Amino acid sequence: MKIAVLVNEGPYQHQASDSAYLFCMAALAKGHELQRVFFYHDGVNNASKFTEPPQDDRNIVARWSKLAEEHKVDLVVCVAAGLRRGLVADTLAPGFRISGLGQLIDSGIKADRLVTFGD
């Protein structure tokens, strides 16, 4: 099954990002294909290379980058939401790219399921 994921919340103010990441890992472990993970609204903050959590905390941004690298998952940051929050191409963590809402629509069309995390 092809699955697309939409993340609408930032990495440390809500559980949505953790839940989305764990869902992605579980889906891959079950043999499903991740068509794309799209970050929208405050979810774009999951892509900031400037995120520096304390040593004893999880590094959510690094988790997403590792997912993209190891599983060739397309991590897309909404350009409009990113610009509103100061994210531009050279502030993104590895594995993320900026694009428009058309990529979200494309995911909804091509995937069998679009799963949303956060409001």
C-alpha positions as CSV (number, residue, x, y, z in Angstrom):
1,M,0.0,0.0,0.0
2,K,1.2,3.5,-0.8
3,I,0.9,5.9,2.1
4,A,1.3,9.6,2.2
5,V,1.7,11.4,5.5
6,L,0.9,15.0,6.4
7,V,2.5,16.6,9.5
8,N,0.9,19.8,10.8
9,E,2.6,20.3,14.2
10,G,6.2,21.2,15.2
11,P,8.6,18.8,16.7
12,Y,8.5,19.7,20.4
13,Q,5.2,21.4,21.2
14,H,2.9,18.5,20.2
15,Q,3.1,14.7,20.0
16,A,2.1,14.7,16.3
17,S,5.6,14.6,14.9
18,D,6.7,11.7,17.1
19,S,3.5,9.8,16.2
20,A,4.0,10.5,12.5
21,Y,7.6,9.3,12.6
22,L,6.7,6.1,14.5
23,F,3.8,5.5,12.1
24,C,6.2,5.8,9.1
25,M,8.7,3.4,10.7
26,A,5.9,0.9,11.4
27,A,4.5,1.2,7.9
28,L,7.9,0.6,6.4
29,A,8.5,-2.4,8.7
30,K,5.2,-3.9,7.4
31,G,6.3,-3.5,3.8
32,H,4.2,-0.5,2.8
33,E,5.6,2.3,0.6
34,L,5.8,5.9,1.9
35,Q,4.9,8.0,-1.1
36,R,5.8,11.3,0.6
37,V,5.8,13.1,4.0
38,F,4.5,16.6,3.7
39,F,5.2,19.2,6.4
40,Y,2.6,22.0,6.7
41,H,1.7,24.8,9.2
42,D,4.0,24.5,12.2
43,G,5.0,21.1,11.0
44,V,7.6,22.8,8.8
45,N,9.7,23.3,12.0
46,N,10.5,19.6,11.8
47,A,12.9,20.5,9.0
48,S,15.0,23.2,10.6
49,K,18.7,22.3,10.7
50,F,19.1,24.8,13.6
51,T,17.1,22.6,16.0
52,E,19.4,21.5,18.9
53,P,17.6,19.5,21.6
54,P,19.3,18.7,24.9
55,Q,21.6,15.6,24.9
56,D,19.1,13.6,26.9
57,D,16.2,14.4,24.6
58,R,15.3,12.8,21.2
59,N,16.4,14.6,18.1
60,I,13.3,14.6,16.0
61,V,14.8,16.5,13.0
62,A,17.7,14.0,12.8
63,R,15.2,11.1,12.9
64,W,13.4,12.5,9.9
65,S,16.7,13.1,8.0
66,K,17.8,9.5,8.8
67,L,14.4,8.2,7.5
68,A,14.9,10.1,4.2
69,E,18.4,8.8,3.8
70,E,17.8,5.2,4.7
71,H,14.5,4.6,3.0
72,K,14.6,7.3,0.3
73,V,11.4,8.9,1.6
74,D,10.5,12.3,0.0
75,L,10.3,14.9,2.8
76,V,8.6,18.0,1.5
77,V,8.2,21.3,3.3
78,C,5.5,23.7,2.3
79,V,7.1,26.8,0.8
80,A,4.5,29.3,2.1
81,A,4.4,27.9,5.6
82,G,8.2,27.6,5.7
83,L,8.7,31.2,4.6
84,R,6.3,32.4,7.3
85,R,8.4,30.7,9.9
86,G,11.8,31.7,8.5
87,L,12.7,28.5,6.7
88,V,14.3,28.7,3.3
89,A,16.3,26.1,1.3
90,D,19.6,26.7,3.1
91,T,18.1,26.4,6.6
92,L,16.7,22.9,6.0
93,A,18.1,19.8,7.5
94,P,19.4,17.0,5.2
95,G,16.8,15.1,3.4
96,F,14.2,17.8,3.3
97,R,13.2,19.9,0.3
98,I,10.9,22.9,-0.2
99,S,7.9,22.8,-2.6
100,G,4.3,23.9,-2.9
101,L,0.9,22.6,-1.9
102,G,0.8,20.8,-5.3
103,Q,3.0,18.1,-3.8
104,L,0.4,17.5,-1.1
105,I,-2.4,17.2,-3.7
106,D,-0.1,14.9,-5.8
107,S,0.3,12.7,-2.7
108,G,-3.4,12.6,-2.1
109,I,-3.9,11.4,-5.7
110,K,-1.1,8.9,-5.9
111,A,-1.3,7.3,-2.5
112,D,-3.8,4.8,-1.3
113,R,-4.1,6.6,2.0
114,L,-3.2,10.1,3.3
115,V,-2.7,10.0,7.0
116,T,-2.7,13.3,8.9
117,F,-1.0,14.1,12.2
118,G,-1.8,17.3,14.1
119,D,-4.6,19.9,13.7
